[in-house]
């Protein structure tokens, strides 16, 4: 199972945003992580712009968006942007896509959220040939898009596509037409009983290679008697389930009830055991969100560094 780390969002201190993002990317590469996962946050950096900065600052590491919402973007504009980033990244970009949540698409953008699976399927009708076939004319027609557009940006192909697929219909779409799924709020039972069987069956039926299953996992290296504190802080920092029906439905398929229940925390052995349980459930990758603890900023920075140093010792993989 490959180990990746989440980067951003780079909030605050606007003058140093770019510098900090590039430094974090270089550190992730130096630490031996296999990939970096860049979120699209409503009030912060555009994920593909951030991916371009990361590509220029690094040489080896995979760069993935996690995830870009499709509804606000025409698929040709999205393909053009992704191919441009891929040219900078030299083939290291993986395009993570999703349909976000009603409170982003409907309440922030003012766009309809009634048929997200159909919208993503129509986007893939354009994006898959645009990102797979190399330079040329992209021709596609559906009830949503009629496209006949030349793209001559890079001959690096294909650009992998992964979907934030949580429900059965989206998982089948991901298995049939993309390279895998990127998850959040999915514990081991949800992955083992629901996500991995559904997406793997769909990929096999479509004659595709086994898909990637990327589990989002918070991690904190700490003493056993600090695990409860780390769990409480994880819930404060990262909890989203109460506002997202998508996550609520996914939680119903597992044992976790909040994000802190997914936390891999404690000693090195305790963290390894938890991460290996995700691999046993069917995860091919983990996207790690380091959760530091401590009474002040210096203590939190030290906590983050201890966790990162331990994860770096794993050389980007868990067997």
Backbone torsions as a table, in degrees:
resi	resn	phi	psi	omega
1	UNK	NA	128.2	-177.0
2	UNK	-82.0	144.2	-179.4
3	UNK	-106.7	123.6	173.1
4	UNK	-122.2	169.7	-178.4
5	UNK	-132.5	142.6	176.6
6	UNK	-77.9	138.8	173.5
7	UNK	-114.2	144.7	176.7
8	UNK	77.1	-173.2	-5.2
9	UNK	-73.1	145.7	-174.4
10	UNK	-88.5	76.8	-176.0
11	UNK	-79.8	148.8	173.2
12	UNK	73.3	172.7	176.3
13	UNK	45.0	63.0	-172.3
14	UNK	-54.2	-38.2	-175.2
15	UNK	-63.7	-23.2	-177.2
16	UNK	-110.2	8.5	-177.2
17	UNK	-54.9	-52.1	-175.8
18	UNK	-63.9	-45.2	-179.8
19	UNK	-59.5	-42.7	-178.2
20	UNK	-69.8	-39.4	178.4
21	UNK	-62.9	-45.0	179.5
22	UNK	-65.2	-40.4	178.7
23	UNK	-63.8	-42.3	178.7
24	UNK	-63.5	-38.0	179.1
25	UNK	-66.8	-44.6	178.3
26	UNK	-62.0	-38.4	178.9
27	UNK	-65.3	-41.2	179.1
28	UNK	-62.9	-39.8	178.1
29	UNK	-67.7	-44.8	179.2
30	UNK	-63.1	-32.2	179.4
31	UNK	-74.9	-9.0	175.6
32	UNK	91.6	8.7	177.3
33	UNK	-63.1	148.7	-179.8
34	UNK	-76.8	-29.7	-173.0
35	UNK	-154.2	160.5	168.2
36	UNK	-120.5	142.6	-177.0
37	UNK	-119.0	120.4	-171.2
38	UNK	-110.0	118.6	-177.8
39	UNK	-79.2	157.7	168.4
40	UNK	-103.7	101.7	-176.9
41	UNK	-100.4	135.4	-173.8
42	UNK	-52.0	-37.9	-173.2
43	UNK	-108.8	22.5	-176.1
44	UNK	-137.3	-159.6	-172.9
45	UNK	-54.4	141.1	167.5
46	UNK	-64.8	130.5	-171.8
47	UNK	-63.4	-40.1	-178.9
48	UNK	-73.6	-30.5	171.9
49	UNK	-65.4	-43.6	176.0
50	UNK	-60.9	-39.5	179.0
51	UNK	-62.0	-35.4	177.3
52	UNK	-64.0	-44.1	178.1
53	UNK	-62.5	-43.0	179.2
54	UNK	-63.6	-39.8	179.7
55	UNK	-62.0	-39.7	180.0
56	UNK	-71.3	-24.9	-175.9
57	UNK	-90.3	-9.1	-174.1
58	UNK	-130.9	173.2	-177.8
59	UNK	-127.3	-31.2	-169.5
60	UNK	-115.5	-40.1	-163.6
61	UNK	-69.2	143.5	173.4
62	UNK	-69.0	143.2	-178.5
63	UNK	-122.1	120.0	-175.1
64	UNK	-130.5	141.3	172.6
65	UNK	-88.6	142.6	-173.2
66	UNK	-148.8	76.7	-0.7
67	UNK	-139.9	162.5	176.8
68	UNK	-89.1	121.6	176.2
69	UNK	-69.6	137.8	-174.9
70	UNK	-87.3	-28.7	-170.9
71	UNK	-58.2	-39.5	-178.5
72	UNK	-77.4	-0.4	-172.4
73	UNK	-123.6	136.0	168.8
74	UNK	-71.4	139.8	-175.1
75	UNK	-61.7	-30.7	177.5
76	UNK	-69.9	-41.7	176.6
77	UNK	-62.2	-39.6	178.2
78	UNK	-66.8	-42.4	178.1
79	UNK	-62.9	-43.5	-179.9
80	UNK	-60.7	-43.4	179.1
81	UNK	-66.7	-45.0	-178.7
82	UNK	-63.7	-41.2	179.1
83	UNK	-66.8	-34.8	176.7
84	UNK	-64.4	-42.9	177.1
85	UNK	-65.0	-39.7	179.7
86	UNK	-61.1	-36.6	177.4
87	UNK	-62.3	-38.2	177.2
88	UNK	-71.0	-40.5	-175.2
89	UNK	-78.3	-12.3	178.8
90	UNK	64.5	36.2	177.3
91	UNK	93.5	6.9	-176.3
92	UNK	-95.5	-1.8	-177.3
93	UNK	-84.3	133.8	166.3
94	UNK	-117.0	128.2	-175.0
95	UNK	-93.8	106.7	175.2
96	UNK	-90.4	125.8	-175.6
97	UNK	-123.6	156.8	175.9
98	UNK	-162.4	-179.7	178.9
99	UNK	-109.3	8.8	176.3
100	UNK	57.6	-144.5	-175.4
101	UNK	-134.3	160.0	-176.7
102	UNK	-58.5	-35.2	-176.6
103	UNK	-73.6	-15.1	172.4
104	UNK	-92.2	-54.4	-173.4
105	UNK	-70.9	-46.3	-177.6
106	UNK	-80.5	-55.2	-170.7
107	UNK	-79.0	-29.0	179.3
108	UNK	-94.7	-49.1	-178.0
109	UNK	-85.8	-22.4	-175.8
110	UNK	72.8	28.9	-179.4
111	UNK	-107.9	154.7	-178.7
112	UNK	-68.2	146.9	179.3
113	UNK	-127.0	24.0	-173.8
114	UNK	-76.0	-33.9	-173.2
115	UNK	-131.1	64.4	-175.3
116	UNK	-64.0	-36.8	-179.6
117	UNK	-66.2	-43.4	178.9
118	UNK	-62.9	-38.9	178.2
119	UNK	-63.9	-44.2	-179.4
120	UNK	-67.6	-37.4	177.0
121	UNK	-61.0	-43.7	179.2
122	UNK	-66.1	-37.0	175.4
123	UNK	-61.8	-42.6	-179.6
124	UNK	-65.7	-29.2	176.1
125	UNK	-56.8	-30.5	179.0
126	UNK	-95.1	-45.5	-172.9
127	UNK	-68.1	-39.6	-176.9
128	UNK	-59.9	-52.7	177.1
129	UNK	-65.7	-34.9	-178.8
130	UNK	-63.7	-36.1	-175.5
131	UNK	-97.5	-6.4	-175.5
132	UNK	-108.2	-30.2	-166.0
133	UNK	-96.7	-5.3	-177.7
134	UNK	82.0	-172.9	-176.2
135	UNK	-59.2	145.2	178.7
136	UNK	149.3	-172.5	-179.5
137	UNK	-86.0	130.3	174.7
138	UNK	-94.8	116.8	-179.4
139	UNK	-120.6	122.2	179.7
140	UNK	-155.9	145.7	178.8
141	UNK	-143.3	132.2	176.8
142	UNK	-147.4	-174.9	178.4
143	UNK	-72.0	-9.2	179.5
144	UNK	-108.3	-37.1	-173.3
145	UNK	-133.4	137.0	171.6
146	UNK	-123.4	109.6	-167.4
147	UNK	-126.2	135.0	170.2
148	UNK	-148.5	85.8	-163.8
149	UNK	-134.9	129.1	178.5
150	UNK	-82.2	137.6	175.2
151	UNK	-129.8	121.3	-179.1
152	UNK	-137.3	69.3	-172.6
153	UNK	-107.9	-47.8	-179.2
154	UNK	-154.4	151.9	174.7
155	UNK	-97.1	9.7	173.9
156	UNK	-74.4	117.8	-178.4
157	UNK	-155.8	152.7	-6.3
158	UNK	-83.9	161.1	167.0
159	UNK	-90.8	118.1	-179.0
160	UNK	-61.8	144.4	175.7
161	UNK	-119.7	133.1	172.7
162	UNK	-126.2	146.6	-178.9
163	UNK	-112.0	144.6	168.0
164	UNK	-77.9	84.7	-172.8
165	UNK	-108.4	119.1	-177.4
166	UNK	-115.8	-43.4	-178.2
167	UNK	-88.9	169.1	-175.9
168	UNK	-58.7	-45.5	-177.3
169	UNK	-64.3	-42.6	-179.8
170	UNK	-69.5	-36.5	177.4
171	UNK	-65.5	-39.4	176.6
172	UNK	-64.1	-41.1	177.1
173	UNK	-61.9	-43.8	179.3
174	UNK	-62.2	-43.4	-179.3
175	UNK	-67.7	-38.7	-176.5
176	UNK	-75.3	-28.3	-167.6
177	UNK	-131.8	-5.6	-177.3
178	UNK	-133.1	-172.7	-174.2
179	UNK	-96.0	0.1	177.3
180	UNK	152.6	-165.4	-177.3
181	UNK	-132.7	148.7	176.4
182	UNK	-114.0	127.2	-169.7
183	UNK	-116.5	156.0	168.5
184	UNK	-148.1	141.4	-178.3
185	UNK	70.1	23.4	178.7
186	UNK	-110.4	114.4	177.8
187	UNK	-88.7	-174.9	-173.9
188	UNK	-62.8	-41.3	-179.1
189	UNK	-68.0	-39.5	177.5
190	UNK	-62.4	-39.3	178.7
191	UNK	-70.5	-47.5	-174.4
192	UNK	-70.7	-36.4	-176.0
193	UNK	-93.6	-24.8	-171.5
194	UNK	-121.8	-58.6	-169.1
195	UNK	-71.5	-56.7	-176.1
196	UNK	-61.4	-46.6	179.0
197	UNK	-61.2	-40.3	-176.9
198	UNK	-68.3	-48.8	-176.7
199	UNK	-72.0	-36.1	178.8
200	UNK	-67.3	-39.4	177.8
201	UNK	-64.0	-41.9	179.7
202	UNK	-65.2	-41.8	179.4
203	UNK	-65.3	-43.2	179.3
204	UNK	-62.5	-42.9	179.4
205	UNK	-63.8	-29.0	179.6
206	UNK	-89.9	1.0	-179.7
207	UNK	73.0	25.8	-179.8
208	UNK	-99.9	160.1	178.3
209	UNK	-68.8	160.5	179.9
210	UNK	-54.9	133.0	-175.5
211	UNK	-80.6	160.1	172.3
212	UNK	-78.7	141.7	174.3
213	UNK	-124.3	106.1	-173.1
214	UNK	-102.2	109.6	-179.2
215	UNK	-90.8	129.9	173.8
216	UNK	-86.0	120.6	-173.2
217	UNK	-133.9	120.5	170.7
218	UNK	-73.5	146.4	-177.5
219	UNK	-138.4	138.3	175.6
220	UNK	-145.0	116.5	173.1
221	UNK	-81.4	121.1	-176.5
222	UNK	-160.2	173.9	175.6
223	UNK	-71.5	151.9	179.9
224	UNK	-54.5	-35.0	-179.1
225	UNK	-78.7	-0.2	175.4
226	UNK	-102.0	-2.7	-176.4
227	UNK	-61.4	-40.9	-179.5
228	UNK	-61.9	-41.9	178.1
229	UNK	-64.2	-42.6	178.8
230	UNK	-62.5	-38.1	178.8
231	UNK	-65.8	-44.2	178.8
232	UNK	-61.8	-40.5	-179.4
233	UNK	-69.6	-37.7	176.2
234	UNK	-59.3	-43.8	178.6
235	UNK	-63.9	-37.6	179.2
236	UNK	-68.6	-41.6	-174.5
237	UNK	-78.2	-37.4	-163.6
238	UNK	-120.3	-1.4	-174.4
239	UNK	-67.7	126.4	177.7
240	UNK	-132.5	-9.3	-169.5
241	UNK	-60.4	-34.3	-173.7
242	UNK	-69.0	-16.8	180.0
243	UNK	-108.9	1.3	-175.0
244	UNK	-124.7	107.9	174.4
245	UNK	-58.3	-31.7	178.8
246	UNK	-60.3	-44.8	179.5
247	UNK	-71.9	-35.6	178.6
248	UNK	-60.3	-43.2	179.2
249	UNK	-63.9	-37.8	178.8
250	UNK	-69.2	-40.7	177.6
251	UNK	-59.7	-33.7	179.4
252	UNK	-64.1	-18.8	-179.4
253	UNK	-91.8	-4.0	-178.8
254	UNK	-128.9	-164.3	179.5
255	UNK	-98.9	-19.4	-178.9
256	UNK	-71.9	148.1	176.1
257	UNK	-119.8	-14.8	175.3
258	UNK	-154.3	168.5	-171.9
259	UNK	-62.1	-31.5	178.4
260	UNK	-60.9	-23.0	178.4
261	UNK	-70.8	-15.5	177.5
262	UNK	-93.9	-6.2	-174.9
263	UNK	-63.2	129.1	169.6
264	UNK	-94.2	105.1	-172.1
265	UNK	-136.3	159.5	178.0
266	UNK	114.1	-148.8	-178.4
267	UNK	-73.3	172.3	176.8
268	UNK	-55.1	-43.5	-178.6
269	UNK	-65.5	-38.8	179.7
270	UNK	-66.3	-40.5	178.9
271	UNK	-67.1	-45.1	179.0
272	UNK	-59.0	-43.1	179.5
273	UNK	-60.2	-42.7	-179.1
274	UNK	-68.7	-43.4	179.5
275	UNK	-64.7	-38.4	177.8
276	UNK	-65.8	-27.5	177.6
277	UNK	-68.3	-31.2	174.1
278	UNK	-68.5	-40.8	177.1
279	UNK	-62.4	-42.5	179.6
280	UNK	-63.8	-29.9	179.7
281	UNK	-75.2	-18.7	179.2
282	UNK	125.9	2.0	176.5
283	UNK	-71.9	134.1	176.0
284	UNK	-95.5	-21.7	-178.8
285	UNK	-142.1	155.5	165.0
286	UNK	-124.7	139.4	172.5
287	UNK	-105.1	108.9	-168.8
288	UNK	-92.0	131.2	171.0
289	UNK	-109.3	106.3	179.2
290	UNK	-68.7	129.9	178.8
291	UNK	-114.6	104.8	179.7
292	UNK	-84.1	152.1	176.6
293	UNK	-129.3	162.2	178.1
294	UNK	146.1	162.7	-174.2
295	UNK	-77.9	-16.8	-177.9
296	UNK	-149.0	178.7	-175.5
297	UNK	-60.6	-44.1	-179.0
298	UNK	-62.7	-40.9	179.9
299	UNK	-66.0	-39.1	178.7
300	UNK	-67.2	-39.9	177.0
301	UNK	-62.3	-41.2	178.1
302	UNK	-65.3	-40.4	177.5
303	UNK	-62.0	-44.6	179.0
304	UNK	-61.0	-43.0	-178.7
305	UNK	-65.5	-40.3	177.8
306	UNK	-61.1	-44.1	180.0
307	UNK	-64.5	-45.4	-179.7
308	UNK	-62.8	-41.0	180.0
309	UNK	-62.7	-40.6	178.0
310	UNK	-65.0	-46.5	179.6
311	UNK	-62.9	-37.2	177.6
312	UNK	-62.6	-30.8	179.7
313	UNK	-66.8	-12.4	-179.1
314	UNK	-87.4	-2.4	174.2
315	UNK	59.0	34.9	171.3
316	UNK	81.4	1.8	-177.7
317	UNK	-147.7	154.1	169.6
318	UNK	-125.7	126.9	-178.4
319	UNK	-100.8	NA	NA
